[in-house]
Amino acid sequence: MSRKTMNLILILAGALLTIISLLADVIGIGSYPGINWAQITGAGAGLVVVVLGILRSRLKVED
């Protein structure tokens, strides 16, 4: 898998994790109403993965 493809997968997976975490109650997978610690943790992890993908894409690497 190419580096560009891997970076795109990281960005999309992180964004998807963030969106699902924040919308857990709306889509029916939340444990109780309101944002709880699991949703905050999932959203934070998703944002970290998005940032990692963006940083990897901007990094100059010689093959």
PyMOL Python script that loads the backbone (N, CA, C, O; Angstrom):
from pymol import cmd

cmd.read_pdbstr("""\
ATOM      1  N   MET A   1       0.851  -1.169   0.000  1.00  0.00           N
ATOM      2  CA  MET A   1       0.000   0.000   0.000  1.00  0.00           C
ATOM      3  C   MET A   1       0.900   1.236   0.000  1.00  0.00           C
ATOM      4  O   MET A   1       1.885   1.302   0.737  1.00  0.00           O
ATOM      5  N   SER A   2       0.554   2.194  -0.822  1.00  0.00           N
ATOM      6  CA  SER A   2       1.387   3.390  -0.921  1.00  0.00           C
ATOM      7  C   SER A   2       1.209   4.278   0.316  1.00  0.00           C
ATOM      8  O   SER A   2       0.224   4.182   1.048  1.00  0.00           O
ATOM      9  N   ARG A   3       2.182   5.125   0.511  1.00  0.00           N
ATOM     10  CA  ARG A   3       2.161   6.044   1.649  1.00  0.00           C
ATOM     11  C   ARG A   3       0.963   6.999   1.565  1.00  0.00           C
ATOM     12  O   ARG A   3       0.328   7.300   2.576  1.00  0.00           O
ATOM     13  N   LYS A   4       0.667   7.466   0.360  1.00  0.00           N
ATOM     14  CA  LYS A   4      -0.462   8.392   0.159  1.00  0.00           C
ATOM     15  C   LYS A   4      -1.783   7.718   0.525  1.00  0.00           C
ATOM     16  O   LYS A   4      -2.643   8.331   1.158  1.00  0.00           O
ATOM     17  N   THR A   5      -1.940   6.469   0.127  1.00  0.00           N
ATOM     18  CA  THR A   5      -3.159   5.727   0.445  1.00  0.00           C
ATOM     19  C   THR A   5      -3.283   5.511   1.947  1.00  0.00           C
ATOM     20  O   THR A   5      -4.369   5.652   2.510  1.00  0.00           O
ATOM     21  N   MET A   6      -2.176   5.171   2.595  1.00  0.00           N
ATOM     22  CA  MET A   6      -2.196   4.948   4.042  1.00  0.00           C
ATOM     23  C   MET A   6      -2.568   6.229   4.792  1.00  0.00           C
ATOM     24  O   MET A   6      -3.332   6.189   5.757  1.00  0.00           O
ATOM     25  N   ASN A   7      -2.031   7.356   4.349  1.00  0.00           N
ATOM     26  CA  ASN A   7      -2.370   8.638   4.988  1.00  0.00           C
ATOM     27  C   ASN A   7      -3.851   8.963   4.821  1.00  0.00           C
ATOM     28  O   ASN A   7      -4.497   9.438   5.756  1.00  0.00           O
ATOM     29  N   LEU A   8      -4.380   8.711   3.645  1.00  0.00           N
ATOM     30  CA  LEU A   8      -5.803   8.962   3.401  1.00  0.00           C
ATOM     31  C   LEU A   8      -6.678   8.056   4.270  1.00  0.00           C
ATOM     32  O   LEU A   8      -7.702   8.499   4.790  1.00  0.00           O
ATOM     33  N   ILE A   9      -6.286   6.813   4.426  1.00  0.00           N
ATOM     34  CA  ILE A   9      -7.032   5.878   5.283  1.00  0.00           C
ATOM     35  C   ILE A   9      -7.002   6.354   6.735  1.00  0.00           C
ATOM     36  O   ILE A   9      -8.020   6.298   7.425  1.00  0.00           O
ATOM     37  N   LEU A  10      -5.850   6.818   7.199  1.00  0.00           N
ATOM     38  CA  LEU A  10      -5.753   7.336   8.572  1.00  0.00           C
ATOM     39  C   LEU A  10      -6.679   8.531   8.776  1.00  0.00           C
ATOM     40  O   LEU A  10      -7.389   8.607   9.780  1.00  0.00           O
ATOM     41  N   ILE A  11      -6.672   9.450   7.838  1.00  0.00           N
ATOM     42  CA  ILE A  11      -7.507  10.648   7.960  1.00  0.00           C
ATOM     43  C   ILE A  11      -8.988  10.287   7.959  1.00  0.00           C
ATOM     44  O   ILE A  11      -9.751  10.776   8.792  1.00  0.00           O
ATOM     45  N   LEU A  12      -9.391   9.439   7.032  1.00  0.00           N
ATOM     46  CA  LEU A  12     -10.810   9.062   6.945  1.00  0.00           C
ATOM     47  C   LEU A  12     -11.255   8.229   8.147  1.00  0.00           C
ATOM     48  O   LEU A  12     -12.354   8.434   8.662  1.00  0.00           O
ATOM     49  N   ALA A  13     -10.419   7.294   8.601  1.00  0.00           N
ATOM     50  CA  ALA A  13     -10.777   6.469   9.757  1.00  0.00           C
ATOM     51  C   ALA A  13     -10.877   7.316  11.024  1.00  0.00           C
ATOM     52  O   ALA A  13     -11.779   7.116  11.838  1.00  0.00           O
ATOM     53  N   GLY A  14      -9.962   8.252  11.189  1.00  0.00           N
ATOM     54  CA  GLY A  14     -10.013   9.140  12.345  1.00  0.00           C
ATOM     55  C   GLY A  14     -11.242  10.025  12.338  1.00  0.00           C
ATOM     56  O   GLY A  14     -11.875  10.234  13.373  1.00  0.00           O
ATOM     57  N   ALA A  15     -11.580  10.549  11.159  1.00  0.00           N
ATOM     58  CA  ALA A  15     -12.770  11.388  11.046  1.00  0.00           C
ATOM     59  C   ALA A  15     -14.031  10.578  11.331  1.00  0.00           C
ATOM     60  O   ALA A  15     -14.939  11.053  12.013  1.00  0.00           O
ATOM     61  N   LEU A  16     -14.084   9.362  10.809  1.00  0.00           N
ATOM     62  CA  LEU A  16     -15.239   8.489  11.048  1.00  0.00           C
ATOM     63  C   LEU A  16     -15.371   8.153  12.534  1.00  0.00           C
ATOM     64  O   LEU A  16     -16.476   8.177  13.075  1.00  0.00           O
ATOM     65  N   LEU A  17     -14.261   7.841  13.195  1.00  0.00           N
ATOM     66  CA  LEU A  17     -14.294   7.542  14.633  1.00  0.00           C
ATOM     67  C   LEU A  17     -14.781   8.745  15.430  1.00  0.00           C
ATOM     68  O   LEU A  17     -15.575   8.600  16.360  1.00  0.00           O
ATOM     69  N   THR A  18     -14.308   9.923  15.067  1.00  0.00           N
ATOM     70  CA  THR A  18     -14.733  11.148  15.757  1.00  0.00           C
ATOM     71  C   THR A  18     -16.232  11.385  15.580  1.00  0.00           C
ATOM     72  O   THR A  18     -16.936  11.678  16.547  1.00  0.00           O
ATOM     73  N   ILE A  19     -16.713  11.258  14.354  1.00  0.00           N
ATOM     74  CA  ILE A  19     -18.134  11.495  14.072  1.00  0.00           C
ATOM     75  C   ILE A  19     -19.011  10.480  14.793  1.00  0.00           C
ATOM     76  O   ILE A  19     -20.013  10.849  15.407  1.00  0.00           O
ATOM     77  N   ILE A  20     -18.642   9.208  14.723  1.00  0.00           N
ATOM     78  CA  ILE A  20     -19.438   8.167  15.390  1.00  0.00           C
ATOM     79  C   ILE A  20     -19.441   8.374  16.901  1.00  0.00           C
ATOM     80  O   ILE A  20     -20.470   8.193  17.553  1.00  0.00           O
ATOM     81  N   SER A  21     -18.295   8.752  17.458  1.00  0.00           N
ATOM     82  CA  SER A  21     -18.219   8.974  18.905  1.00  0.00           C
ATOM     83  C   SER A  21     -19.121  10.117  19.346  1.00  0.00           C
ATOM     84  O   SER A  21     -19.827  10.010  20.348  1.00  0.00           O
ATOM     85  N   LEU A  22     -19.095  11.196  18.604  1.00  0.00           N
ATOM     86  CA  LEU A  22     -19.891  12.360  19.003  1.00  0.00           C
ATOM     87  C   LEU A  22     -21.383  12.180  18.732  1.00  0.00           C
ATOM     88  O   LEU A  22     -22.209  12.808  19.394  1.00  0.00           O
ATOM     89  N   LEU A  23     -21.736  11.337  17.774  1.00  0.00           N
ATOM     90  CA  LEU A  23     -23.143  11.121  17.439  1.00  0.00           C
ATOM     91  C   LEU A  23     -23.686   9.794  17.986  1.00  0.00           C
ATOM     92  O   LEU A  23     -24.721   9.319  17.520  1.00  0.00           O
ATOM     93  N   ALA A  24     -23.017   9.201  18.948  1.00  0.00           N
ATOM     94  CA  ALA A  24     -23.420   7.889  19.462  1.00  0.00           C
ATOM     95  C   ALA A  24     -24.857   7.889  19.982  1.00  0.00           C
ATOM     96  O   ALA A  24     -25.601   6.939  19.740  1.00  0.00           O
ATOM     97  N   ASP A  25     -25.248   8.928  20.683  1.00  0.00           N
ATOM     98  CA  ASP A  25     -26.617   8.988  21.218  1.00  0.00           C
ATOM     99  C   ASP A  25     -27.646   9.133  20.099  1.00  0.00           C
ATOM    100  O   ASP A  25     -28.727   8.548  20.163  1.00  0.00           O
ATOM    101  N   VAL A  26     -27.310   9.903  19.090  1.00  0.00           N
ATOM    102  CA  VAL A  26     -28.236  10.145  17.983  1.00  0.00           C
ATOM    103  C   VAL A  26     -28.467   8.875  17.171  1.00  0.00           C
ATOM    104  O   VAL A  26     -29.590   8.604  16.745  1.00  0.00           O
ATOM    105  N   ILE A  27     -27.394   8.084  16.952  1.00  0.00           N
ATOM    106  CA  ILE A  27     -27.536   6.876  16.140  1.00  0.00           C
ATOM    107  C   ILE A  27     -27.907   5.649  16.966  1.00  0.00           C
ATOM    108  O   ILE A  27     -28.064   4.558  16.419  1.00  0.00           O
ATOM    109  N   GLY A  28     -28.048   5.819  18.269  1.00  0.00           N
ATOM    110  CA  GLY A  28     -28.579   4.748  19.098  1.00  0.00           C
ATOM    111  C   GLY A  28     -27.570   3.794  19.712  1.00  0.00           C
ATOM    112  O   GLY A  28     -27.952   2.714  20.165  1.00  0.00           O
ATOM    113  N   ILE A  29     -26.289   4.159  19.742  1.00  0.00           N
ATOM    114  CA  ILE A  29     -25.303   3.268  20.368  1.00  0.00           C
ATOM    115  C   ILE A  29     -24.752   3.834  21.667  1.00  0.00           C
ATOM    116  O   ILE A  29     -23.848   3.249  22.265  1.00  0.00           O
ATOM    117  N   GLY A  30     -25.289   4.972  22.110  1.00  0.00           N
ATOM    118  CA  GLY A  30     -24.853   5.572  23.370  1.00  0.00           C
ATOM    119  C   GLY A  30     -25.456   4.842  24.552  1.00  0.00           C
ATOM    120  O   GLY A  30     -26.564   4.312  24.466  1.00  0.00           O
ATOM    121  N   SER A  31     -24.716   4.816  25.672  1.00  0.00           N
ATOM    122  CA  SER A  31     -25.194   4.095  26.846  1.00  0.00           C
ATOM    123  C   SER A  31     -26.246   4.899  27.619  1.00  0.00           C
ATOM    124  O   SER A  31     -27.164   4.321  28.200  1.00  0.00           O
ATOM    125  N   TYR A  32     -26.116   6.213  27.628  1.00  0.00           N
ATOM    126  CA  TYR A  32     -27.114   7.071  28.245  1.00  0.00           C
ATOM    127  C   TYR A  32     -27.011   8.465  27.647  1.00  0.00           C
ATOM    128  O   TYR A  32     -25.978   8.809  27.072  1.00  0.00           O
ATOM    129  N   PRO A  33     -28.055   9.275  27.769  1.00  0.00           N
ATOM    130  CA  PRO A  33     -28.069  10.594  27.126  1.00  0.00           C
ATOM    131  C   PRO A  33     -26.926  11.495  27.601  1.00  0.00           C
ATOM    132  O   PRO A  33     -26.488  11.411  28.748  1.00  0.00           O
ATOM    133  N   GLY A  34     -26.465  12.333  26.722  1.00  0.00           N
ATOM    134  CA  GLY A  34     -25.369  13.245  27.040  1.00  0.00           C
ATOM    135  C   GLY A  34     -24.034  12.648  26.620  1.00  0.00           C
ATOM    136  O   GLY A  34     -23.916  11.452  26.357  1.00  0.00           O
ATOM    137  N   ILE A  35     -23.043  13.513  26.567  1.00  0.00           N
ATOM    138  CA  ILE A  35     -21.705  13.049  26.192  1.00  0.00           C
ATOM    139  C   ILE A  35     -21.023  12.504  27.441  1.00  0.00           C
ATOM    140  O   ILE A  35     -20.872  13.211  28.437  1.00  0.00           O
ATOM    141  N   ASN A  36     -20.610  11.233  27.377  1.00  0.00           N
ATOM    142  CA  ASN A  36     -19.939  10.615  28.526  1.00  0.00           C
ATOM    143  C   ASN A  36     -18.460  10.420  28.218  1.00  0.00           C
ATOM    144  O   ASN A  36     -17.983  10.834  27.161  1.00  0.00           O
ATOM    145  N   TRP A  37     -17.737   9.793  29.135  1.00  0.00           N
ATOM    146  CA  TRP A  37     -16.291   9.647  29.002  1.00  0.00           C
ATOM    147  C   TRP A  37     -15.895   8.803  27.793  1.00  0.00           C
ATOM    148  O   TRP A  37     -14.859   9.066  27.181  1.00  0.00           O
ATOM    149  N   ALA A  38     -16.683   7.807  27.437  1.00  0.00           N
ATOM    150  CA  ALA A  38     -16.346   6.955  26.295  1.00  0.00           C
ATOM    151  C   ALA A  38     -16.436   7.740  24.984  1.00  0.00           C
ATOM    152  O   ALA A  38     -15.614   7.551  24.088  1.00  0.00           O
ATOM    153  N   GLN A  39     -17.419   8.607  24.876  1.00  0.00           N
ATOM    154  CA  GLN A  39     -17.556   9.424  23.673  1.00  0.00           C
ATOM    155  C   GLN A  39     -16.416  10.435  23.566  1.00  0.00           C
ATOM    156  O   GLN A  39     -15.890  10.665  22.478  1.00  0.00           O
ATOM    157  N   ILE A  40     -16.040  11.028  24.672  1.00  0.00           N
ATOM    158  CA  ILE A  40     -14.927  11.985  24.676  1.00  0.00           C
ATOM    159  C   ILE A  40     -13.630  11.279  24.314  1.00  0.00           C
ATOM    160  O   ILE A  40     -12.828  11.814  23.548  1.00  0.00           O
ATOM    161  N   THR A  41     -13.414  10.088  24.855  1.00  0.00           N
ATOM    162  CA  THR A  41     -12.210   9.325  24.548  1.00  0.00           C
ATOM    163  C   THR A  41     -12.166   8.937  23.078  1.00  0.00           C
ATOM    164  O   THR A  41     -11.121   9.053  22.438  1.00  0.00           O
ATOM    165  N   GLY A  42     -13.279   8.482  22.540  1.00  0.00           N
ATOM    166  CA  GLY A  42     -13.343   8.114  21.128  1.00  0.00           C
ATOM    167  C   GLY A  42     -13.110   9.300  20.213  1.00  0.00           C
ATOM    168  O   GLY A  42     -12.402   9.187  19.212  1.00  0.00           O
ATOM    169  N   ALA A  43     -13.700  10.433  20.549  1.00  0.00           N
ATOM    170  CA  ALA A  43     -13.524  11.637  19.739  1.00  0.00           C
ATOM    171  C   ALA A  43     -12.078  12.123  19.799  1.00  0.00           C
ATOM    172  O   ALA A  43     -11.513  12.535  18.786  1.00  0.00           O
ATOM    173  N   GLY A  44     -11.489  12.073  20.979  1.00  0.00           N
ATOM    174  CA  GLY A  44     -10.083  12.470  21.122  1.00  0.00           C
ATOM    175  C   GLY A  44      -9.148  11.562  20.345  1.00  0.00           C
ATOM    176  O   GLY A  44      -8.223  12.033  19.682  1.00  0.00           O
ATOM    177  N   ALA A  45      -9.388  10.265  20.425  1.00  0.00           N
ATOM    178  CA  ALA A  45      -8.561   9.313  19.678  1.00  0.00           C
ATOM    179  C   ALA A  45      -8.725   9.519  18.181  1.00  0.00           C
ATOM    180  O   ALA A  45      -7.751   9.446  17.432  1.00  0.00           O
ATOM    181  N   GLY A  46      -9.940   9.775  17.745  1.00  0.00           N
ATOM    182  CA  GLY A  46     -10.177  10.032  16.328  1.00  0.00           C
ATOM    183  C   GLY A  46      -9.452  11.272  15.841  1.00  0.00           C
ATOM    184  O   GLY A  46      -8.887  11.279  14.748  1.00  0.00           O
ATOM    185  N   LEU A  47      -9.469  12.321  16.650  1.00  0.00           N
ATOM    186  CA  LEU A  47      -8.761  13.545  16.273  1.00  0.00           C
ATOM    187  C   LEU A  47      -7.253  13.326  16.214  1.00  0.00           C
ATOM    188  O   LEU A  47      -6.579  13.878  15.345  1.00  0.00           O
ATOM    189  N   VAL A  48      -6.726  12.530  17.127  1.00  0.00           N
ATOM    190  CA  VAL A  48      -5.293  12.215  17.113  1.00  0.00           C
ATOM    191  C   VAL A  48      -4.930  11.477  15.827  1.00  0.00           C
ATOM    192  O   VAL A  48      -3.897  11.763  15.222  1.00  0.00           O
ATOM    193  N   VAL A  49      -5.767  10.534  15.406  1.00  0.00           N
ATOM    194  CA  VAL A  49      -5.508   9.778  14.180  1.00  0.00           C
ATOM    195  C   VAL A  49      -5.588  10.695  12.957  1.00  0.00           C
ATOM    196  O   VAL A  49      -4.780  10.564  12.037  1.00  0.00           O
ATOM    197  N   VAL A  50      -6.553  11.621  12.935  1.00  0.00           N
ATOM    198  CA  VAL A  50      -6.657  12.574  11.830  1.00  0.00           C
ATOM    199  C   VAL A  50      -5.396  13.428  11.752  1.00  0.00           C
ATOM    200  O   VAL A  50      -4.822  13.593  10.676  1.00  0.00           O
ATOM    201  N   VAL A  51      -4.971  13.964  12.875  1.00  0.00           N
ATOM    202  CA  VAL A  51      -3.766  14.804  12.899  1.00  0.00           C
ATOM    203  C   VAL A  51      -2.536  14.001  12.476  1.00  0.00           C
ATOM    204  O   VAL A  51      -1.687  14.515  11.749  1.00  0.00           O
ATOM    205  N   LEU A  52      -2.433  12.766  12.915  1.00  0.00           N
ATOM    206  CA  LEU A  52      -1.320  11.906  12.519  1.00  0.00           C
ATOM    207  C   LEU A  52      -1.305  11.702  11.004  1.00  0.00           C
ATOM    208  O   LEU A  52      -0.245  11.778  10.383  1.00  0.00           O
ATOM    209  N   GLY A  53      -2.449  11.447  10.416  1.00  0.00           N
ATOM    210  CA  GLY A  53      -2.535  11.282   8.968  1.00  0.00           C
ATOM    211  C   GLY A  53      -2.154  12.539   8.218  1.00  0.00           C
ATOM    212  O   GLY A  53      -1.479  12.470   7.191  1.00  0.00           O
ATOM    213  N   ILE A  54      -2.582  13.696   8.722  1.00  0.00           N
ATOM    214  CA  ILE A  54      -2.242  14.961   8.076  1.00  0.00           C
ATOM    215  C   ILE A  54      -0.748  15.239   8.195  1.00  0.00           C
ATOM    216  O   ILE A  54      -0.116  15.649   7.222  1.00  0.00           O
ATOM    217  N   LEU A  55      -0.184  15.021   9.367  1.00  0.00           N
ATOM    218  CA  LEU A  55       1.247  15.248   9.554  1.00  0.00           C
ATOM    219  C   LEU A  55       2.082  14.316   8.687  1.00  0.00           C
ATOM    220  O   LEU A  55       3.088  14.732   8.113  1.00  0.00           O
ATOM    221  N   ARG A  56       1.669  13.060   8.591  1.00  0.00           N
ATOM    222  CA  ARG A  56       2.389  12.102   7.739  1.00  0.00           C
ATOM    223  C   ARG A  56       2.329  12.511   6.277  1.00  0.00           C
ATOM    224  O   ARG A  56       3.292  12.310   5.536  1.00  0.00           O
ATOM    225  N   SER A  57       1.209  13.083   5.855  1.00  0.00           N
ATOM    226  CA  SER A  57       1.079  13.488   4.453  1.00  0.00           C
ATOM    227  C   SER A  57       1.932  14.709   4.135  1.00  0.00           C
ATOM    228  O   SER A  57       2.364  14.883   2.996  1.00  0.00           O
ATOM    229  N   ARG A  58       2.179  15.553   5.129  1.00  0.00           N
ATOM    230  CA  ARG A  58       2.966  16.760   4.916  1.00  0.00           C
ATOM    231  C   ARG A  58       4.463  16.534   5.084  1.00  0.00           C
ATOM    232  O   ARG A  58       5.271  17.375   4.690  1.00  0.00           O
ATOM    233  N   LEU A  59       4.828  15.406   5.663  1.00  0.00           N
ATOM    234  CA  LEU A  59       6.227  15.085   5.919  1.00  0.00           C
ATOM    235  C   LEU A  59       6.920  14.642   4.633  1.00  0.00           C
ATOM    236  O   LEU A  59       6.406  13.792   3.907  1.00  0.00           O
ATOM    237  N   LYS A  60       8.075  15.214   4.357  1.00  0.00           N
ATOM    238  CA  LYS A  60       8.841  14.837   3.163  1.00  0.00           C
ATOM    239  C   LYS A  60       9.680  13.600   3.481  1.00  0.00           C
ATOM    240  O   LYS A  60      10.535  13.633   4.366  1.00  0.00           O
ATOM    241  N   VAL A  61       9.432  12.524   2.764  1.00  0.00           N
ATOM    242  CA  VAL A  61      10.168  11.283   2.962  1.00  0.00           C
ATOM    243  C   VAL A  61      10.726  10.843   1.616  1.00  0.00           C
ATOM    244  O   VAL A  61      10.003  10.750   0.624  1.00  0.00           O
ATOM    245  N   GLU A  62      12.013  10.577   1.604  1.00  0.00           N
ATOM    246  CA  GLU A  62      12.630  10.105   0.376  1.00  0.00           C
ATOM    247  C   GLU A  62      12.551   8.594   0.349  1.00  0.00           C
ATOM    248  O   GLU A  62      12.920   7.929   1.317  1.00  0.00           O
ATOM    249  N   ASP A  63      12.071   8.051  -0.758  1.00  0.00           N
ATOM    250  CA  ASP A  63      11.927   6.598  -0.887  1.00  0.00           C
ATOM    251  C   ASP A  63      13.188   5.967  -1.416  1.00  0.00           C
ATOM    252  O   ASP A  63      13.243   4.749  -1.587  1.00  0.00           O
TER     253      ASP A  63
END
""", "prot")
cmd.dss("prot")
cmd.show_as("cartoon", "prot")
cmd.util.cbc("prot")
cmd.orient("prot")
